[in-house]
């Protein structure tokens, strides 16, 4: 299992180094343009890997796939719009509240209410309560919370489409997401997307933030208990913050680190107690 844990950490480093590279492209392309790169090239990579055309189109669960693809596109676009305005680690911590609250939805145990309270505390610390220069950008926080809601929908529709169509649903879902996000990115970035100096970086963003981490996560997921996987994933906000520091030279305040830690502990605790309640 140690190998799987190492692979999962590598997947986190990949996705957030990809996000760091993406943010470095924002001055030339803006968040919409980089989103188009990520989902456009990512869809191509996943189509080549999974070849979903081998299944008759009439048999596909189109309602679930449409919801899955739209949620994926909205999640990615919202996250990059947030990333343009707030630090990477903060954006990841806020986005994590979506799947966390979804996992605890319907719970009536006291310990799970404690995890919710801890996550809310972390979010409350990050919210821009004033107009001071040190406060986080309000629109950036709103975009990150929108990405959190979209992540929850992504999980709901992903389970439905995955149960009906398996891993190939990821390729179809990414194509649906690209059909909505790429035109938006093209309308904002225009011909700059075809710049020879930017295309390799765009493909690298798609590989690091979509193709490689998805493959690594699938490898790790099948080789460790679900509860362990969930607890390991709680490290992602910290990995995002560290990538922001190393690659983007972002600095976080002590309160922001506290808030990220609160979300991480809530995520790890929820992953453990939810799986214990389900007997797995």
N, C-alpha and C positions, 0 to 999 in steps of 0.2 A: 504493500500500500504506500510505502514511502516514495516509490517511483511515481505513482499516480498523484500524490500530493505535490511533488516537485513539478510535474507536468502542469498541474492546475495553477501553481504560482507563475510558471512560465507563460501560461495563457493570459493571466491577469497583466503581467508585464507587457505582453504583446499588445493587448487591446489598449492599454493606456499609453504606451509609447506611440501607438498609432494615433491616439487622440492628441498627443502632444505634437506629433508631426502635422496633424490636421490643423491644429490651432496656429501653427507657424505659417500655414498657407492662407489664413483668413485675410491678411492685408491685401493679398493679390486677388483672391477669389470670393471672399466673404463666406460666411457659414453656409449659405445655400449652395454655392459652387462646390465647396468641399464635400457637402452632403451628397451632391450629385456624383462626385468621384467615388465616394465610399460605397454607395448603394449601386451605382452603375457598374463599376468594375467588380464589386462584390458579387452582384447577381451573375455576371459572366463567369466568374471563377466557380461559383456554386453550381451553375448549370453544367459546366464541363465536368465537375467532380461527381455530380449525382445523376445527370442525364434523365431528368424526369419525363422527357418526351416518350419514354418507353411504355408509359402507362396511358391507356386511352383517355382522352380529355373528358369524355362524357361520364366517366366513373369517378371523377375527382370531387371531393367535398368542397364545392366552390364557395358556399356561404362562409364556412369556417376559414377557408384560405383567403377570402377577400378581407375578412375581419383581421386575420393574422397579418396580411401584407400591409393593410392600412395602418394598423397599430405599430408595425415595425417601422414604416416610413415616418409616421408622426413622432415616434420615440426618438429615432435618429436625428430628425430635423430639429426637434425641440432641444435635444441634448447639445447639439452643436451651436444652436442659437444661445443657449445658456453659457456654453463654454467661451463664447465670444465676449462675455460680460463678467464672468466670475471665475475664480480659480478652479482648476481641474478637480482637486480633491473635494472641494465643497460641492461642486456640481454632482459628483458621483455619490456623495453622502446623501444629498437631497433626493437624487433619483432612486436610491435604494429603498426609500420609504414606501414606494409603490408595491414591490413584491413582498416587503416585510408585512405591511398591513393586510395584503391579500392572504398571506399565509396564516395570519391570526384571525381572519374574518370568521365570525361565528363562534369563536372560542368564549368559554365562560369561566375559565380557570383564573385564579388570582394571579398566578405567576405570569400568565400571558398578558394580563392587563398591566403588569409591571413593565413588560417589554415595550408595550405600546406607549406607556407613560415616559419611559426612557427615550424612545425614539422621538416623541413629541417634544421632549425637553431639548434634544439635540437640534431639532428643526427650529424651535423657538429661539434658541441662541443665535442661529444663523439668519433669522429673518431681519430685514432692515427696518428696525423700529424708529429710526431717526434719519435725518438728511445729512448727518455728519459725513465728511469725506471718507472716513474709515468704514462706513457702513457698506454692505454689499449692494450691488446694483439691484434695484427692485425688479426690473424686467428680467434680469438674468435669473433671479430666484424663481420668478413665476414660470419661466421657461423650464427650469429644472424640475419644478413640481409637476408641470404638464408632462414632462418626460417620465416622471414617476407613475403618473396615472396611465400613460400609454404603455409603460412596461407591464403594469398589472393586466391590462387588456391583452397585451402581447402574450402573456403567459396563459390566460384563459383560452384565447383562440388558438394558441400554439398547441395546447394539450388536445383540443378537439381535432384540429387538422392532423396533428402527429399521430393520434390514435387511429385515424382513418387512412392515413397515407404514409406514415413513417417519416424517416429522415428526409425523404425527397420533398416533403412539404416546405422545408427551409428554402430550397431553390425556387419553388413556385412563389412562395411568400416574398422572397427578396425581389423577384421580378415584378410582382405587383407593387411593392414599395418603390422600386426604381421607376415604374411607369408614372407615379405621381410626383416623386421628388426630383427626378432628373430634369423634367421640363421646367420646374420651378428654379432649379439651379442654373439652367441654361439661360433663362430669362433674366437672371440677376448677374451672372458672370460673363455671359456671352462668349465671344470668340477666345477669351483668355483661357477657357477650358482646354483649348486645342494647342496651347503653347507648348512647344517641344521641351522647354525647360521645366514645365510643371507636370506634364503627363506622367513621367516616372514617379514623382512624389505622390501623385494621385493613385497610381496603381499600388504603391507601397502602403498608403493609408488603407486601401481596401484589403490588401493581403494581411497587414498587421492587425487591423481592427475587425475583420470579418472572417476571412478564410482560415488563417492560422489558429486564432483562439477558438473558433468553433470546433475545428478538428481536435485540438488538444483537450478541450472540455469534454468532448464525446469520449475520448480515450480515458480521461480521469473518471468520468461519471460512471463508467461501466466497471471500474476497478476499486470502488470504495463505497461504503454505506452512504445512503442518502443524507443522513444526519451529519456525517463527516464532511460531505461535499458542501452542504449548506453552511456549516461552521467555517470551512475554509474560504468560502466565497465572501464571508464577512470581512476578510482582509482587504477586499477590493478598494474601499475608500482610501485606506492608508496607502496602498500601492499607487492609486491615482494621485494622491497628494505628493508622494515621493517622486513620481514621474514629473509632476508639475514643477517641483523644486529643481530636479536635475536637468530637465530638458528645456523648461520654460522660465526658470529662475523666478518662480512664483514664491511668495512668502506668505505664510499664514500666521494669524495671531494665536495667542494662547487659548482664547475662547473658541476660535474656530477649530483648533485641534481637539479641544474638549468635546465640541459638538460632533465632530467626526468620530471620536472614540465612543460617544454615547450611541450613535447609530450602529457602529460596529458591534458593540456589546449586545445591543438589542437584537441585531440580526443573528449573531451567534447563539444567543440564548433562545430565540424563537425557533431557530433551526433544530436545536436539541429538544426542546420541550414539545414542539409540534410532532416530531417523529416519535418521541416517547409515547405521546398520547395515542398515536396510530399503531403502536406496537411494532415499529420497525427499527 
